Amino acid sequence: MKKEPVAKNEGRDKKTRASRCLLSDVPYGEETTWVIGHRSPDSDAVGSAIACAYLLNALGIKAEAAVSGLLNNETRLALKSFGMTSPLVIDKAEGKQFFLVDHSSYSQAIEGMKKAKVLGILDHHGFGDIQTSQPIYVRSAAVGATATLVWLMFRETGTGIPQDIAKVLLMALLSDTRNMIRNVSGADREAFAALVPLARIGDTDAFYKKMERSLADYGNMTGRDIFLSDYKEYEAGGKRFGIAVVRADTTERIGELKPQMAEAMKEYFPESGQDMLYTIFHDRSGDRPHSLVLLSLGEGAEELLRETFPCEDGENCLLIRKNLSRKTDIVPALTKMLERAK
């Protein structure tokens, strides 16, 4: 019997159909699915939400990007340069349905997420405690940015990426990998190589430096606003703890910000519901910035730091002479110590 010719892209087409099916078979219904990142949104949370919402709509799913609060200076600068506006702010989840990006725990989700319907999760952190009563679309991997997972979904579903979506994905990827030097996987490199010609933003190094500088420019923000601009909450060993990251271009600027952050922590602590609060300063003045851990609040908070890291006593602070990442260094180490002491 004569064999029928096989289409050149048949294997890829089958994979594309399967990928579409995995995303589309979730029971979204006619209701809007809000695609949203974690509280205190950063560029990865925002860019991934915008791009993922576009992809879902392209696949016939009614979706809209949202953010959990005001954008930080970096994301605001990037979107403005792209001629794009911020997604709608949603701070209450109850009664709505969501596709979560860049987080998978209730502590980092907006208020009321336990009374909302979660239909999808994309994350590149340790998986959290979000629970659902029905199967959902979940993707979690050790990549540098959630944006890379969104890019993979575009590729696997055969969906084209327009220039504005390529821009926000590249913004997210550059931000979370610190210009492709931190926690970069093979998939991140593939995503970067594919997005650069699509985004057409010119010199990516120069663009990243502008974003980075903007992060340390807090303008007329209050101490509380600065503290909450890059603040996340965690739980381990029966303890809840919040960590804020503050950036400064000079050591002198850290000296100016320290008393503001100390006051902000004292003000926020009673309402935070946390057992411990921390602030990490990233001094961007040198070639190899170090992390400065500010005043810690809560019973056992300072002791936990001293047990976990090689700390030096500074002026009203503990000094760690390493460039530590909150996500990959500090939180895992504190979590391990808390679980051990449980």
C-alpha positions in Angstrom: 0.0 0.0 0.0 1.3 3.4 -0.9 2.1 5.6 2.1 0.3 8.9 2.4 2.7 11.9 2.7 3.0 13.3 6.2 2.7 17.0 6.7 6.1 18.6 7.7 4.7 20.3 10.8 2.2 17.6 11.8 4.0 16.8 15.0 4.2 20.4 16.0 0.6 21.0 15.0 -0.4 18.1 17.3 1.5 19.7 20.2 -0.1 23.0 19.5 -3.5 21.5 19.6 -2.7 19.7 22.8 -1.4 22.9 24.4 -4.5 24.8 23.3 -6.6 22.1 24.8 -4.9 22.2 28.2 -5.5 25.9 28.5 -8.9 26.1 26.9 -10.5 23.1 28.6 -10.6 24.7 32.0 -14.2 25.8 32.7 -13.9 29.5 32.3 -17.5 30.1 31.2 -18.6 33.5 30.0 -17.4 35.4 33.1 -14.2 37.5 32.8 -11.1 35.8 34.1 -8.9 38.3 35.8 -5.2 37.7 35.3 -3.3 39.1 38.3 0.1 39.0 40.0 1.0 39.2 43.7 0.6 42.1 46.0 3.1 45.0 45.7 3.3 44.1 42.0 6.7 44.2 40.3 7.5 44.2 36.6 7.3 40.4 36.2 3.9 40.2 37.9 2.6 43.1 35.7 4.2 42.0 32.4 3.2 38.4 32.8 -0.4 39.4 33.7 -0.7 41.6 30.6 0.8 39.0 28.2 -1.1 36.0 29.7 -4.4 37.9 29.4 -3.7 38.6 25.8 -2.9 35.0 25.1 -6.1 33.7 26.8 -8.2 36.1 24.7 -6.4 34.9 21.6 -7.5 31.4 22.5 -11.1 32.5 22.9 -11.1 32.9 26.7 -12.6 36.2 28.0 -9.7 37.6 30.2 -8.4 40.9 31.4 -5.2 41.8 33.1 -5.2 43.4 36.5 -2.8 44.5 39.2 -3.1 44.3 43.0 -2.0 47.9 43.6 0.0 50.9 42.4 3.0 50.1 40.1 6.5 50.6 41.3 8.7 53.2 39.5 10.4 50.7 37.3 7.3 49.2 35.9 5.6 52.6 35.5 8.7 54.0 33.6 8.8 51.0 31.3 5.1 51.0 30.4 5.2 54.8 29.8 8.1 54.3 27.4 6.0 51.7 25.6 3.0 54.0 25.4 1.0 51.6 27.6 -1.2 52.2 30.6 -1.4 50.2 33.9 -4.0 47.5 34.1 -7.0 48.0 36.3 -6.3 47.7 40.1 -8.3 45.0 41.9 -7.8 44.7 45.7 -10.7 42.4 46.5 -11.0 38.9 45.0 -14.2 37.5 46.5 -16.8 36.5 43.9 -14.5 36.8 40.9 -12.4 34.2 39.0 -8.7 34.5 38.5 -5.6 33.2 36.7 -2.7 33.9 39.0 0.7 34.7 37.8 4.0 35.0 39.7 2.5 33.7 43.0 0.7 30.7 44.4 0.1 31.5 48.0 -2.8 33.2 49.8 -0.3 35.4 51.8 0.8 37.1 48.5 -2.7 37.2 46.9 -5.2 40.0 47.2 -7.8 39.9 49.9 -10.6 37.4 49.6 -8.8 35.0 47.3 -10.0 32.0 49.4 -13.5 33.0 48.4 -12.7 33.4 44.7 -12.4 30.9 41.9 -8.8 30.2 40.8 -8.6 28.6 37.3 -4.9 28.9 36.6 -1.5 29.4 38.2 1.8 30.3 36.6 4.7 30.7 39.0 8.5 30.3 39.3 8.7 30.4 43.1 8.3 27.5 45.6 4.7 26.4 45.2 2.3 27.9 47.8 -1.0 27.0 49.5 -3.6 28.0 46.9 -6.3 25.3 46.9 -9.1 24.6 44.5 -12.0 22.2 44.4 -11.6 21.4 40.7 -8.7 20.7 38.3 -7.0 23.9 37.0 -4.2 24.8 34.6 -1.0 24.9 36.7 2.6 25.5 35.5 5.5 25.9 37.8 9.2 25.8 36.8 12.6 26.9 37.9 13.0 29.8 35.5 14.2 33.3 36.1 10.9 35.0 35.4 7.2 34.0 35.1 7.3 35.9 31.8 9.3 33.0 30.4 6.5 30.6 31.2 4.1 32.9 29.4 6.4 33.0 26.4 6.5 29.2 26.4 2.7 29.1 26.3 2.7 31.4 23.3 5.2 29.2 21.5 3.4 26.0 22.4 0.0 27.2 21.3 1.3 28.7 18.1 0.1 32.2 19.0 1.9 35.2 17.5 3.4 37.8 19.9 2.7 41.4 18.8 5.3 44.1 19.6 3.7 45.6 22.7 3.3 42.1 24.3 6.9 41.3 23.4 7.9 44.5 25.1 6.2 43.8 28.4 7.5 40.2 28.4 11.0 41.5 27.9 10.5 44.1 30.6 9.5 41.3 33.0 12.3 39.0 32.0 15.1 41.7 32.3 13.8 42.9 35.6 13.5 39.5 37.4 16.8 38.2 36.0 18.7 41.5 36.6 19.5 41.9 32.9 20.0 38.1 32.4 22.6 37.5 35.0 20.6 36.0 37.9 18.8 32.6 38.0 18.9 32.4 34.2 17.7 29.1 32.8 18.0 27.8 29.2 14.3 28.7 28.7 15.0 32.2 29.8 17.8 32.5 27.2 15.5 31.2 24.5 12.8 33.6 25.5 15.2 36.5 25.5 16.6 35.7 22.1 13.1 35.4 20.6 11.6 38.5 22.3 14.4 41.0 21.5 13.7 41.2 17.7 10.0 41.3 18.3 10.1 44.0 21.0 12.5 46.3 19.0 13.4 48.5 22.0 17.0 49.0 20.8 19.8 48.6 23.4 18.5 46.2 26.0 21.4 47.0 28.4 20.6 50.7 28.3 16.9 50.0 28.8 17.6 47.8 31.8 19.8 50.4 33.4 17.1 53.0 33.1 14.7 50.6 34.8 17.2 49.8 37.5 17.9 53.4 38.3 14.2 54.2 38.5 13.7 51.5 41.3 16.0 53.5 43.6 14.1 56.8 42.9 11.4 57.0 45.5 10.6 60.7 44.8 8.1 62.0 47.3 6.9 58.7 48.5 6.3 58.3 52.2 8.3 55.8 54.3 5.3 53.5 54.4 4.8 53.6 50.7 8.5 52.8 50.1 8.4 49.9 52.6 5.3 48.5 50.9 6.5 49.1 47.3 8.4 45.8 47.3 7.1 43.9 50.2 6.1 40.2 50.4 4.8 37.9 53.1 5.7 34.3 53.9 4.9 31.5 56.4 7.1 28.7 57.8 7.3 26.7 60.9 4.1 28.3 62.3 5.6 31.8 61.9 4.5 34.5 59.5 7.1 37.0 58.3 7.2 39.9 55.9 10.2 41.2 54.0 10.6 44.5 52.2 13.3 45.3 49.7 14.6 48.9 49.5 17.2 50.0 46.9 19.6 52.9 47.1 22.3 54.3 44.7 24.6 55.4 47.5 25.5 54.3 51.0 24.6 57.8 52.2 21.1 57.3 50.7 20.7 54.2 52.8 21.6 56.3 55.9 18.8 58.7 55.0 16.2 55.9 54.4 17.0 53.8 57.4 15.1 55.9 60.0 12.1 56.2 57.6 12.0 52.4 57.2 12.3 51.8 60.9 9.4 54.1 61.5 7.3 52.5 58.7 8.0 49.1 60.1 6.8 50.1 63.6 3.7 51.7 62.1 2.8 48.7 59.9 3.7 45.9 62.3 0.4 46.0 64.4 -1.8 45.8 61.3 0.4 43.4 59.3 -0.6 40.2 61.1 3.0 39.1 60.9 5.2 37.7 63.7 8.3 39.3 62.2 9.1 42.1 59.8 12.4 42.7 57.9 13.8 45.3 55.5 16.6 44.5 53.2 18.6 47.3 51.7 20.4 46.7 48.4 23.3 49.2 48.0 23.7 49.7 44.3 26.7 52.0 44.6 29.4 49.3 44.1 30.2 46.7 41.4 29.1 44.0 43.8 26.4 45.4 46.0 25.8 44.0 49.5 22.6 43.4 51.3 22.0 45.4 54.5 19.3 44.0 56.8 17.7 46.7 58.7 16.0 46.6 62.1 13.9 43.5 62.6 10.7 43.6 64.5 9.0 40.8 66.4 9.9 38.3 69.0 13.0 36.3 67.9 13.3 38.2 64.6 16.9 39.4 65.1 18.0 36.2 66.7 16.7 34.3 63.6 18.8 36.4 61.3 21.9 35.9 63.5 21.4 32.2 63.5 20.8 32.0 59.7 23.4 34.4 58.3 27.0 35.6 59.0 25.9 39.0 60.3 28.0 42.0 61.4 26.7 44.7 63.8 26.0 47.9 62.0 24.5 51.2 63.1 21.0 50.1 64.2 21.1 47.2 61.7 22.7 43.9 60.9 25.1 43.9 57.9 25.5 41.0 55.5 28.4 41.5 53.1 26.9 39.5 50.3 24.6 40.2 47.4 21.7 38.1 48.6 18.4 37.7 46.8 15.2 37.7 48.8 13.7 34.9 46.7 16.6 32.5 46.2 18.7 33.2 49.3 17.0 34.9 52.2 13.5 33.4 52.2 14.7 29.7 51.7 17.3 30.1 54.5 14.9 31.6 56.9 12.2 29.0 56.0 14.6 26.2 56.6 15.6 27.6 60.0 12.0 28.1 61.1 11.0 24.6 60.0 13.9 23.1 61.9 12.9 25.0 65.0 9.2 24.0 64.8 
